[in-house]
Amino acid sequence: MSIYPVIMCGGAGTRLWPASRPSRPKQFLPLVQDISLFQTTVERVAPLAAQGSGELVVVAGLAHLDWLQSQLTARDVEATLLLEPSARDSGPAMAAAAAWIQARDPDAIAVFVASDHHIPDAAAFRTAVLEAAQAAETGRIVTLGVRPLSPSTAYGYIRPEPAEAEASVRPVGSFVEKPDGPKAREYFENGYLWNSGNFIARVDVFMNELATHAPEMAAAATAAVTEARSAGGTVYLGTTFNDATKLSIDYAVMEPTRLASVLPVDFGWSDLGAWDAVRDAAEVSDTGNVVRINATGGLIRAAPGVSVAAIGVDDLAIIAEPDAVLVCRLDAAQDVKRAVDELKARAAAGVSAPTPAQLGEMALDYGSWLKFRALPLWSTLGVSPDGIFHDVLSTSARPLDAPRRARVQPRQAYVMARAGALGWRGPWRSLAVRAMDRFHAAHGRQDGLFRTLLAQDGTALDEDGKVYDQAFVILAEASLGRMDAAAAALAALAPRALAEGYLEAGEQPYQANAHMHLLEAALAGLEAGMTDWAHLADTLVELAMTRFLDPRSNAIREFFDAAWSPIEAGDDALIEPGHQFEWAWLLERFARLRQRPDVSEIARRIYAAGRAGIDAERDVAVDKLGPNLEAVTRQARLWPQTERLKASLLLAETADAAERERLLADAARALHSLQRYLDETGLWRDQMNAAGVIQDDPAPASTFYHLIAAYDQLAVTGRRLGLAGMQDLDLA
C-alpha cells in the first residue's frame, strides 16, 4: 500500500502564551527538545511514506510558508505543501489533502496527524499506524486511542465498543468532550481512551463519507484542489476553499459515520495543550538564562536577551518573553487562555478608536465572518435533524439541553431570510420555512398565539402566549413573504388590545419592550406593502412618545403600571441603553416611511440618551442605567453593541456633514466593540464582565437576530452613502 502522511499545521496554541503567538504558533517552537514540534513530527512520520510510493504532505496557512520551508530545509526533508487561503478548521483541511491525494493515487492511505503533539516513541507510533492502515484498507476510518495513565480533564475521550473476534481495531461507540473531574475518573475506570486526533483512512473511503455527511465541504475542498496553482512543491489551494463549512473532522465525519474505528495504543502521547504538559514532557525544566535560589519544580523559560531569577518559589511556570511574562502555578496552567482573553480585551479598550474611514474594512471582515463562519455553522450544527433551530450551542458548537423558547424559531427564520436577501447562497429559505412550520405545530395554541416555553420533548412548560413572541412571528413571516401568516398572527393579538397598547402575559403586563418589537414587525409589513398596517405603526409610535418616553431623561422607560406611568423603584425603574438605540433605529425608520420629521427628532434625542450608557474605558454599551441615566453596572452584553451600530448608521444617513462624521465614528467604534464578542468558529460570547473580560459562555441563538440586522444596516447605509468599501456588502 502507498501511505501519505499528512501533517495538519493549524492551531494557535493560546494556552502556551506568551511563547506561542499567532505569528509563531507552538508547532514551530522547540518546547520539549532542541528542535520544534513540527520538525519532530516530520521525522516521526516521514518514514511512513517510504513504505510505498507515498509522499509527505503538509497542510497549513499562507502565513506559515516561511516557517515550513525553513524548518523542512533544516531537517533535509522534502514535502508537498498545501496552503489554505483561509483557516477553515480540520475538516476542510483534511478534505483538501484527501482530494489532492486521491487525484494522484486513488487507492492511497492517508495518515492525518497533528503538527504539535509529543510522541517520544516514534517507532511505536509507526507500528501502530501500519496496523491501523491494514484495517483502513478494508474500508474503516481508524483513529488512535491512547490508553490513559490517569484521569484527565485536558483531553477528549473515545468509548470503544468490544473488539470483533481477535481484532485489535475496535468500533467506536462514541466520542466524548473534555470531562470534568468526576466524569474523567468514570471514563478512566470504564476503559475509555484519550482521543489522540490521529486518523488513518483510504482516501476514497474518506471522501465518500465526507460527501455523504458534509457534501458542501467535500465539494468546496475538491474544487479548491482543481483550481489550485502549483509552484515547486507548494500548492496554493483555490479560493473555493473559503466556501467550506468551518468544522472539525470529528463533527463533519467521525461522529456521523458508521465506519469509525479505534486502535488502542500504549505509547506516550501529549497534545502539549498547556505549560504543565510541557513540563511533564520536556527534557529539561529550564531554558535560557535562569537562576534558581531555593526554588524547586516547575518550568522556567527565558527568551534570548532575558534573564529570570526565581527565589523561594516552587512549582511555578515562569515564561519570560521580551514583551510579556507569564507567572502561574503549574496546576493552573489551563487558565492561561483566560488571561490572554483579558489582555486582548484590555488592549482593545486601550487602543485609539477606529475612524469612519476604517468602517468599510471592518464591515468586510464582519461580512466574511457571517458568510464563512456563522451562517454555515448555525445552518448545520445549529439545526436539529427535524428542522428545529437549537436554542443554545456550547463553546464546542454542541446543542445544549435547554428549554425551547418561542422567540428562537422566528428569530432564526428571520436571520435566514435576511441572509438570503443579502445574497447568501446557503439553503436559507428551506431552513426558515421548515423551522416556522415546525414552530407553528409545536408552539401553536388554538387562539393563534404561541406557547412561551417547551421542553426538549415538546411538552409545554409555559402555556402563556406573549405579545413579545407574537411580534417575532409576524416579523419572520413578513420577512419570508408569507403575509397571510403574518396577518393571522397579528389578528390573534386583538383580545390583548387595550385602550392604549397591548397587555403582555406574565408578571410585567405593562411594558415597552413587547411594543418595540411589535413596531418592528409593523414596519416590516409596511415595507412589504401592507399599507393597512400603517394604523398599527402610528398607534405604537404615539404610545412610545406619549407614555414610554421620559421627558426628563429623553429615555424610553421599560415598565409601567396600569395607567402607563413608569415604575420608579427597584430594577423595573432601570433603563437599558440597548433599547434606547433600538427605539431610535425604529423611530427613524418610521419617520421616513410616514414622513414625520418630529419623530426623527425624538429618535435622535433617544439615541443621545443611549450614549450615556457607553462605558468610556471599554467603549461598550452597558446593560443598565439608573432612571436619571446614572451608571449602575459595568456588565455589557453583546446585543446592545449591535443596536448602537444600527442606530448610528441610520441616523447618519440624514445628518448634516459634521453630525454625520460623528455618527459614523460612533458606528466604527460600535462595530469594533461588537467584534470583540465574536468567535472565529462562527459562535459568539454573550457577556463582558466589569473587568472587560469576555465570558467563555455558550452562544444563545437568539443573538443572531441582532447580528444579522446590524450587518443588514451596514449594507444599506454603505450603499446609500457610497461609503468606501461598503457600496456592495452582499453575502454572495
Number of C-alpha atoms within 10 A of each C-alpha: 14 19 29 30 25 33 27 23 23 21 17 16 21 21 22 25 24 18 23 18 14 13 10 15 21 28 25 20 18 15 26 19 13 10 15 19 24 26 21 22 20 24 15 19 23 23 16 22 21 14 14 12 13 22 22 23 27 23 23 23 18 16 15 18 14 10 16 19 15 11 17 17 12 11 13 8 14 15 20 16 27 27 24 23 18 15 19 24 19 23 23 31 30 26 26 29 25 31 24 23 24 20 14 10 18 15 17 22 28 30 29 24 21 22 26 28 20 23 19 15 12 17 14 15 19 16 12 17 25 16 14 26 25 17 23 26 17 11 17 24 27 29 28 25 24 22 20 21 11 9 20 20 16 20 19 18 27 25 21 21 15 13 15 10 7 7 10 16 24 22 21 24 17 15 19 16 14 16 18 12 13 12 14 21 16 13 21 19 12 10 14 27 26 29 23 21 16 17 25 30 29 27 28 21 21 28 24 13 21 24 17 15 18 23 17 18 26 28 21 22 30 26 19 25 25 16 15 18 12 13 8 7 12 17 18 20 27 20 18 18 28 23 20 26 29 24 25 18 20 14 19 24 23 24 16 16 19 14 19 21 28 29 24 22 20 14 15 17 19 19 17 24 19 22 27 22 18 19 21 15 20 16 12 13 16 19 14 15 15 15 13 14 10 9 15 14 14 21 23 26 23 21 16 12 9 13 15 17 13 16 12 9 14 15 16 23 23 22 23 22 18 13 6 10 14 18 13 16 16 20 14 13 19 17 12 20 16 16 15 17 18 17 14 16 20 16 12 17 18 12 9 9 17 17 15 20 15 16 25 20 14 18 21 20 13 20 21 15 20 21 24 21 23 24 23 22 20 20 20 16 18 23 17 13 9 9 21 21 30 26 23 21 22 14 16 13 19 15 19 14 12 13 18 24 19 27 22 26 30 28 25 30 29 28 25 30 26 22 25 19 17 18 14 18 12 18 12 20 17 14 20 27 20 16 23 24 13 17 22 18 11 16 22 17 14 7 11 17 24 27 23 22 20 19 14 12 8 12 14 17 14 14 16 16 23 22 25 20 24 28 25 27 31 28 29 30 26 26 23 21 14 13 19 12 16 24 16 13 22 23 12 16 19 10 10 13 11 9 5 13 20 21 20 21 15 10 6 13 17 24 22 27 19 22 23 21 22 26 25 23 27 29 25 19 25 20 14 13 11 15 12 11 18 17 11 18 23 15 13 20 22 15 17 21 17 11 19 23 19 18 11 8 15 22 29 28 27 22 22 20 12 10 9 17 14 22 17 13 9 8 13 17 18 22 26 25 30 27 26 29 31 25 30 33 27 22 29 25 21 25 18 12 13 14 12 14 13 10 21 22 15 20 29 22 16 26 26 18 23 30 19 17 29 23 16 10 10 21 19 27 31 29 24 22 20 17 24 16 20 13 16 15 15 21 18 26 21 27 23 27 30 28 29 31 29 28 28 25 27 23 22 22 18 13 13 9 11 9 14 18 16 16 22 22 22 24 28 25 23 26 24 24 23 25 17 18 23 19 15 15 21 21 25 26 20 19 21 21 14 13 12 22 22 24 16 16 13 20 25 18 21 20 19 24 20 19 21 23 19 23 26 20 19 29 24 20 20 22 16 13 14 12 17 15 17 22 17 16 22 19 20 12
